[in-house]
Amino acid sequence: MANDGATIRSRQEPSPDAGAESPQWPRPVYGWYVVGVLLLAYTLSFVDRMILSLLVAPIRAALDISDTEVSLLIGLAFALFYTLLGLPLAWIADRWNRRNLILVGVALWSVMTAGCGFAGSYATLFLARMGVGVGEAALSPAAYSMLSDTFPRDRLARALAVYSIGVPLGSGVAMILGAFVVQAVLAAPMVDLPFVGPVEAWRTIFLWVAAPGLLVCLLLLTVREPLRQGRRQAAARADEPPAPGFLAHLVRQRAALGALFVGMALIGLVMYGVIAWVPTFFFRTYGMEVSRAGLWFGVIMAIGGAAGLVLGGTLADRMFGKGVADAHLRVMRLSILLGGPPLLAAALMPDAVLAFAMLALAFPMLTMHGVGTVALQLITPNEYRARVTALYFFIVNLTGLGFGPMLMALLTDHLFGDDAALRYSIALVTGVAMPLAAIILTVGFRAFARELAKMSDDA
């Protein structure tokens, strides 16, 4: 059966994960328990990384720092170490116990988040934010690798989609908290802590969001390190050729990986930019309070984003199970085609109600693109999964976090020259980046199907 090179062998044939012996998958109930624990960790990580941006005013007043210094705390101090250290930590995940690596990471970022609340100077707060980034860098590459060894390929997309709910759920919870944090801090500027005494109320917020990390660490102790599936890891033979080097693997798959990396980076450029600027967009365009806009946008992200991830994972699993090799790339393209137009329209609506309605329609569709991380696992040998995932997050996060919000700001300041024109900057970036991402993903269909077939042949 031909479909642009996008078909695979019948599901009755051996999967690439099968080696000389059939892989022994954990029981489904236990597998979903692992997903639940990792989802809790992922959600907490997003709350911890975003909470500082909700406390700008009291932190500026307490430490006597500028907007520029605050922006470095929110962005560079976290993102630089989060992206750069993801690669060496992924190298460790490909060789060491992944459960233990995640446990250490959760403990580190939780302690460092609490440390932000005790920071007495700008330098110590900067160091604490660096520590949060280092700790969180240990999570996703190891988690994706673990789940790829916990679920067979025809159920992997749903499992990773549920894990990825941590992104919109954590972001949404942080936004919703932001609607109440400022009021709470103003209502009680000082709080008495046992053994510490009176402290500024904003400091206690870091302690509250760090505390659940202790629970996650205890839950991780109930998770077992899974058997690494795949013949090279699980049942190597004396006559088997050695695995190619990591760089050689990247070169061999440059077409398929290039389509995935660039396509997702362009989607991230839009998504991170929108998340950063939508509350301000509602204030500048419709006169709505930023906290109120953030509350409603947080609800849309948490509910709509979670629904879209599950929908995308389920759809990709069904298509893949029917023999469509590039199913995950096709779902990513579909998410752009369905979610891109209402997102662009949201920026141009005549009133806030219609704008929120368009966002509520767009987000469940757009977050279906999260199956791209599943596609990586399918064409990557076990011994490279964590590193390829880390490289993927490095490129996507550096592009999205680093340039998405900045690009929309630059267009507003220098192309339109008017703060009220933020809506046109959002629309312009969305209208250019999303169609380009769809084209690039389409070009990668054949290359991805070819790499998946090679994985099957190698097995």
C-alpha positions as CSV (number, residue, x, y, z in Angstrom):
1,M,0.0,0.0,0.0
2,A,1.5,3.3,-1.1
3,N,0.8,6.7,0.4
4,D,3.6,9.1,-0.3
5,G,5.9,6.5,1.1
6,A,3.9,6.7,4.3
7,T,2.9,3.1,5.0
8,I,4.5,0.5,7.1
9,R,4.4,-3.2,7.6
10,S,1.4,-4.8,9.1
11,R,1.1,-4.6,12.8
12,Q,1.5,-8.4,13.0
13,E,5.2,-8.0,11.9
14,P,7.9,-7.4,14.4
15,S,8.3,-3.8,15.6
16,P,11.7,-2.0,15.6
17,D,11.7,-2.3,19.3
18,A,11.7,-6.0,19.1
19,G,15.1,-7.6,19.1
20,A,16.2,-11.1,19.1
21,E,13.5,-11.7,21.8
22,S,10.1,-10.1,22.1
23,P,10.3,-7.0,24.4
24,Q,8.7,-7.5,27.8
25,W,6.5,-4.5,28.4
26,P,5.3,-3.5,31.9
27,R,1.6,-4.0,32.7
28,P,-0.6,-1.2,31.3
29,V,-1.9,-0.2,34.8
30,Y,1.7,0.3,36.1
31,G,2.7,2.1,32.9
32,W,-0.1,4.6,33.3
33,Y,0.9,5.0,36.9
34,V,4.4,6.0,35.7
35,V,2.8,8.5,33.3
36,G,0.9,10.0,36.2
37,V,3.9,10.5,38.4
38,L,5.9,12.0,35.5
39,L,3.0,14.2,34.6
40,L,2.8,15.6,38.1
41,A,6.6,16.3,38.0
42,Y,6.2,18.1,34.6
43,T,3.3,20.2,35.7
44,L,5.2,21.2,38.9
45,S,8.2,22.1,36.8
46,F,6.2,24.6,34.7
47,V,4.7,26.2,37.8
48,D,8.1,26.6,39.4
49,R,9.7,28.1,36.3
50,M,6.9,30.6,35.7
51,I,6.1,31.7,39.3
52,L,8.8,34.4,39.3
53,S,7.3,36.3,36.4
54,L,4.1,36.7,38.6
55,L,6.1,38.5,41.4
56,V,7.9,41.1,39.4
57,A,6.6,44.1,41.4
58,P,7.4,42.9,44.9
59,I,10.8,41.5,43.9
60,R,11.8,44.8,42.2
61,A,10.8,46.7,45.3
62,A,12.6,44.3,47.7
63,L,15.8,44.0,45.8
64,D,15.8,47.5,44.2
65,I,16.5,46.1,40.7
66,S,15.5,47.3,37.2
67,D,13.2,45.7,34.6
68,T,16.3,44.6,32.6
69,E,17.6,42.7,35.7
70,V,14.2,41.1,36.2
71,S,14.1,40.0,32.6
72,L,17.4,38.3,33.0
73,L,16.1,36.4,36.1
74,I,13.0,35.3,34.2
75,G,14.8,34.4,30.9
76,L,18.5,34.1,30.7
77,A,19.2,32.7,34.2
78,F,16.7,29.9,33.7
79,A,16.6,29.3,29.9
80,L,20.4,29.3,29.2
81,F,21.2,26.6,31.8
82,Y,17.9,24.7,31.0
83,T,18.8,24.4,27.4
84,L,22.5,24.0,27.5
85,L,22.7,21.4,30.3
86,G,19.9,19.4,28.8
87,L,22.4,17.8,26.4
88,P,25.0,16.5,28.9
89,L,22.2,15.4,31.3
90,A,20.7,13.5,28.4
91,W,24.0,11.8,27.8
92,I,23.9,10.6,31.4
93,A,20.2,9.5,30.9
94,D,21.3,7.3,28.0
95,R,23.8,5.5,30.3
96,W,22.5,5.7,33.9
97,N,19.4,5.1,35.9
98,R,16.8,7.5,34.5
99,R,14.5,7.3,37.4
100,N,17.3,8.4,39.8
101,L,18.3,11.2,37.5
102,I,14.8,12.6,37.4
103,L,14.5,12.2,41.2
104,V,17.8,14.2,41.7
105,G,16.5,16.9,39.2
106,V,13.1,17.3,41.0
107,A,14.9,17.6,44.4
108,L,17.3,20.2,43.0
109,W,14.8,22.4,41.3
110,S,12.5,22.3,44.4
111,V,15.3,23.3,46.7
112,M,16.4,26.0,44.4
113,T,12.8,27.3,44.0
114,A,12.6,27.5,47.8
115,G,16.0,29.2,47.7
116,C,14.5,32.0,45.6
117,G,12.3,32.9,48.5
118,F,15.3,33.3,50.8
119,A,17.5,35.2,48.3
120,G,18.8,38.4,50.0
121,S,20.4,39.9,46.9
122,Y,20.1,39.9,43.1
123,A,23.2,37.7,42.8
124,T,21.8,34.9,45.1
125,L,18.4,35.1,43.3
126,F,20.2,34.8,40.0
127,L,22.1,31.7,41.2
128,A,18.9,30.1,42.5
129,R,17.2,30.6,39.2
130,M,20.1,28.9,37.5
131,G,19.7,26.0,39.8
132,V,16.0,25.7,38.9
133,G,17.0,25.5,35.2
134,V,19.6,22.9,35.9
135,G,17.2,20.7,37.9
136,E,14.4,20.9,35.3
137,A,16.8,20.1,32.4
138,A,17.1,16.5,33.9
139,L,13.4,15.8,33.5
140,S,12.1,15.5,29.9
141,P,14.9,13.7,28.0
142,A,15.0,11.0,30.7
143,A,11.1,10.9,31.0
144,Y,10.7,10.5,27.2
145,S,13.3,7.7,27.2
146,M,11.6,5.9,30.1
147,L,8.2,6.1,28.6
148,S,9.5,4.8,25.3
149,D,10.6,1.7,27.2
150,T,7.3,1.4,29.1
151,F,4.8,1.5,26.2
152,P,4.8,-0.3,22.9
153,R,4.8,1.9,19.8
154,D,1.1,1.6,19.1
155,R,0.3,3.1,22.5
156,L,3.2,5.4,22.9
157,A,1.6,8.6,21.5
158,R,-1.2,8.6,24.0
159,A,1.2,8.0,26.9
160,L,3.5,10.9,25.8
161,A,0.5,13.1,25.1
162,V,-0.7,12.7,28.6
163,Y,2.7,13.4,30.0
164,S,2.9,16.5,27.8
165,I,-0.3,17.8,29.4
166,G,2.1,19.1,32.0
167,V,3.0,22.0,29.7
168,P,-0.5,23.6,29.3
169,L,-1.6,22.5,32.7
170,G,1.5,24.0,34.5
171,S,1.3,27.1,32.4
172,G,-2.4,27.5,33.0
173,V,-2.1,26.9,36.7
174,A,0.6,29.6,36.9
175,M,-1.6,32.0,34.9
176,I,-4.5,31.3,37.2
177,L,-2.4,31.8,40.3
178,G,-1.2,35.0,38.8
179,A,-4.7,36.4,39.0
180,F,-4.7,36.1,42.8
181,V,-1.0,36.3,43.8
182,V,-0.8,40.1,43.6
183,Q,-4.0,40.6,45.6
184,A,-2.8,38.2,48.3
185,V,0.6,39.9,48.6
186,L,-0.9,43.3,48.9
187,A,-3.4,42.1,51.5
188,A,-0.7,40.6,53.7
189,P,2.7,42.2,53.0
190,M,4.4,40.3,55.9
191,V,4.0,36.7,57.0
192,D,5.3,35.0,60.2
193,L,7.1,31.8,59.5
194,P,8.0,29.3,62.3
195,F,11.6,29.4,63.3
196,V,12.2,32.3,60.9
197,G,10.0,35.1,62.0
198,P,8.3,37.8,59.8
199,V,9.2,37.7,56.1
200,E,7.8,39.4,53.1
201,A,4.7,37.6,51.8
202,W,6.1,37.2,48.2
203,R,8.9,35.0,49.6
204,T,6.5,32.5,51.0
205,I,5.0,31.9,47.6
206,F,8.2,30.3,46.4
207,L,8.1,28.0,49.5
208,W,4.5,26.9,48.7
209,V,5.2,26.0,45.1
210,A,8.4,24.2,46.0
211,A,6.9,22.0,48.7
212,P,5.0,19.6,46.3
213,G,8.4,18.6,45.0
214,L,9.0,16.5,48.1
215,L,5.8,14.5,47.4
216,V,7.0,13.9,43.8
217,C,10.3,12.7,45.0
218,L,8.6,10.1,47.3
219,L,6.4,9.0,44.4
220,L,9.4,8.6,42.2
221,L,10.8,6.0,44.6
222,T,7.8,3.8,43.7
223,V,8.8,3.9,40.0
224,R,11.2,1.3,38.7
225,E,13.8,1.9,36.1
226,P,12.4,0.2,32.9
227,L,14.3,-2.4,30.8
228,R,15.8,-0.7,27.8
229,Q,14.0,-2.1,24.8
230,G,15.8,-2.6,21.5
231,R,18.2,-5.3,20.4
232,R,21.4,-3.3,20.9
233,Q,20.5,-2.7,24.5
234,A,18.6,-5.7,25.5
235,A,20.0,-8.6,23.5
236,A,23.3,-7.7,21.8
237,R,25.0,-10.4,19.8
238,A,28.6,-11.0,19.1
239,D,28.1,-10.7,15.3
240,E,26.0,-7.5,15.5
241,P,27.7,-4.4,14.1
242,P,28.3,-1.6,16.6
243,A,25.8,1.3,16.7
244,P,26.8,4.3,14.7
245,G,28.2,7.4,16.6
246,F,25.7,9.9,17.7
247,L,26.8,12.6,15.2
248,A,26.8,10.0,12.4
249,H,23.2,9.1,13.4
250,L,22.2,12.8,13.2
251,V,23.8,13.1,9.8
252,R,22.0,10.0,8.5
253,Q,18.6,11.2,9.7
254,R,19.2,14.9,8.8
255,A,16.2,15.1,6.5
256,A,13.7,13.6,8.9
257,L,15.1,15.3,12.0
258,G,15.5,18.6,10.1
259,A,11.8,18.6,9.2
260,L,10.8,17.8,12.8
261,F,13.2,20.3,14.5
262,V,12.5,23.2,12.1
263,G,8.7,22.5,12.0
264,M,8.4,22.4,15.7
265,A,10.7,25.4,16.2
266,L,8.4,27.5,14.1
267,I,5.4,26.3,15.9
268,G,7.1,27.1,19.2
269,L,8.0,30.5,17.9
270,V,4.3,31.3,17.7
271,M,3.1,29.5,20.8
272,Y,5.7,30.9,23.2
273,G,5.1,34.4,21.7
274,V,1.4,34.1,22.1
275,I,1.6,32.8,25.7
276,A,3.9,35.7,26.6
277,W,1.9,38.5,25.1
278,V,-1.8,37.5,25.1
279,P,-2.7,39.0,28.5
280,T,-1.0,42.3,27.5
281,F,-2.8,42.1,24.1
282,F,-6.2,42.0,25.9
283,F,-5.2,45.0,28.0
284,R,-3.9,47.1,25.1
285,T,-6.6,46.1,22.6
286,Y,-9.7,45.8,24.7
287,G,-8.8,47.6,28.0
288,M,-9.1,44.4,30.1
289,E,-7.1,44.0,33.3
290,V,-4.0,41.9,32.7
291,S,-4.8,39.7,35.7
292,R,-8.3,39.0,34.5
293,A,-7.1,38.2,31.0
294,G,-4.4,35.9,32.4
295,L,-7.1,34.1,34.4
296,W,-9.2,33.3,31.4
297,F,-6.3,32.5,29.2
298,G,-4.9,30.2,31.9
299,V,-8.2,28.3,31.9
300,I,-8.1,28.0,28.1
301,M,-4.6,26.7,28.2
302,A,-5.1,24.2,31.0
303,I,-8.3,22.7,29.6
304,G,-8.0,23.2,25.9
305,G,-4.3,22.4,25.8
306,A,-4.8,19.1,27.7
307,A,-7.7,18.1,25.5
308,G,-5.7,18.8,22.3
309,L,-2.7,16.7,23.5
310,V,-4.9,13.7,24.3
311,L,-6.8,14.1,21.0
312,G,-3.6,14.3,19.0
313,G,-2.0,11.3,20.7
314,T,-5.1,9.2,20.2
315,L,-5.4,10.2,16.6
316,A,-1.7,9.5,15.9
317,D,-1.9,6.1,17.5
318,R,-4.9,5.1,15.5
319,M,-3.4,6.2,12.2
320,F,-0.1,4.6,13.0
321,G,-1.8,1.4,14.0
322,K,-3.5,1.3,10.5
323,G,-0.1,1.5,8.8
324,V,0.5,5.2,8.2
325,A,4.2,5.5,9.0
326,D,4.3,9.3,9.0
327,A,1.1,9.6,11.1
328,H,2.6,11.8,13.7
329,L,3.9,14.4,11.2
330,R,0.5,14.4,9.5
331,V,-1.2,15.1,12.9
332,M,1.2,17.9,13.5
333,R,0.3,19.4,10.1
334,L,-3.4,18.9,10.8
335,S,-3.0,20.8,14.1
336,I,-1.6,23.8,12.2
337,L,-4.3,23.7,9.5
338,L,-7.1,23.6,12.1
339,G,-5.6,25.7,14.8
340,G,-3.6,28.4,12.9
341,P,-6.6,30.3,11.4
342,P,-8.5,30.8,14.6
343,L,-5.4,31.8,16.4
344,L,-4.7,34.5,13.7
345,A,-8.3,35.5,13.8
346,A,-8.2,35.9,17.6
347,A,-5.7,38.8,17.3
348,L,-8.1,40.6,14.9
349,M,-11.4,40.2,16.6
350,P,-13.5,43.4,17.3
351,D,-14.1,42.5,21.0
352,A,-12.6,40.5,23.8
353,V,-15.4,37.8,23.9
354,L,-14.9,36.9,20.3
355,A,-11.1,36.9,20.8
356,F,-11.4,34.4,23.7
357,A,-13.8,32.3,21.7
358,M,-11.2,32.0,18.9
359,L,-8.4,31.2,21.4
360,A,-10.7,28.5,22.9
361,L,-11.1,27.0,19.5
362,A,-7.5,27.3,18.5
363,F,-5.7,25.8,21.5
364,P,-7.2,22.3,21.5
365,M,-6.2,22.1,17.8
366,L,-2.8,23.6,18.1
367,T,-1.6,21.4,21.0
368,M,-2.2,18.3,18.9
369,H,1.3,19.1,17.5
370,G,2.8,17.6,20.7
371,V,3.0,14.2,19.0
372,G,6.2,15.4,17.4
373,T,8.1,14.2,20.4
374,V,6.7,10.7,19.8
375,A,7.9,10.8,16.2
376,L,11.4,11.3,17.5
377,Q,11.3,8.2,19.7
378,L,10.1,6.0,16.8
379,I,13.1,6.7,14.5
380,T,15.8,7.0,17.2
381,P,17.7,4.0,18.6
382,N,17.4,3.4,22.3
383,E,21.0,4.4,23.0
384,Y,20.4,7.9,21.6
385,R,16.8,8.7,22.6
386,A,17.6,11.0,25.6
387,R,20.2,12.9,23.6
388,V,18.1,13.4,20.5
389,T,15.1,14.5,22.7
390,A,17.4,17.0,24.5
391,L,18.7,18.3,21.2
392,Y,15.1,18.7,20.1
393,F,14.1,20.6,23.2
394,F,17.3,22.7,22.9
395,I,16.4,23.9,19.4
396,V,12.7,24.3,20.0
397,N,13.0,26.0,23.4
398,L,15.9,28.3,22.3
399,T,13.9,29.4,19.2
400,G,10.5,29.6,21.0
401,L,11.5,31.0,24.4
402,G,14.4,33.0,23.0
403,F,12.9,34.6,19.9
404,G,9.1,34.2,20.0
405,P,8.2,36.9,22.6
406,M,11.1,39.1,21.3
407,L,10.1,38.9,17.7
408,M,6.5,40.1,18.4
409,A,7.9,42.9,20.6
410,L,10.4,44.0,17.9
411,L,7.6,44.1,15.3
412,T,5.4,46.2,17.6
413,D,8.2,48.6,18.4
414,H,10.0,49.0,15.1
415,L,7.7,47.9,12.3
416,F,4.4,49.3,13.6
417,G,5.8,51.7,16.2
418,D,2.7,51.6,18.3
419,D,2.0,49.6,21.5
420,A,-1.6,49.2,20.4
421,A,-0.4,47.4,17.3
422,L,0.6,44.3,19.3
423,R,-2.4,42.5,17.8
424,Y,-0.9,42.9,14.3
425,S,2.5,41.6,15.4
426,I,0.8,38.5,16.8
427,A,-1.2,38.0,13.6
428,L,1.9,38.6,11.3
429,V,4.1,36.1,13.1
430,T,1.3,33.5,13.2
431,G,0.4,34.1,9.5
432,V,4.0,33.5,8.4
433,A,5.4,30.9,10.7
434,M,2.5,28.5,10.8
435,P,2.1,28.0,7.0
436,L,5.9,27.7,6.7
437,A,5.9,25.0,9.5
438,A,3.2,23.1,7.6
439,I,5.2,23.1,4.4
440,I,8.4,21.9,6.1
441,L,6.6,19.1,7.8
442,T,5.0,18.0,4.6
443,V,8.4,17.9,2.9
444,G,9.6,15.6,5.7
445,F,6.9,12.9,5.2
446,R,8.9,10.7,2.9
447,A,12.2,11.0,4.8
448,F,10.5,10.1,8.1
449,A,8.7,7.1,6.6
450,R,12.1,6.0,5.1
451,E,13.9,6.2,8.4
452,L,11.1,4.3,10.2
453,A,11.4,1.5,7.6
454,K,15.2,1.4,8.2
455,M,14.6,1.0,11.9
456,S,12.3,-1.9,11.1
457,D,14.9,-3.5,8.8
458,D,17.7,-3.0,11.4
459,A,15.5,-4.9,14.0
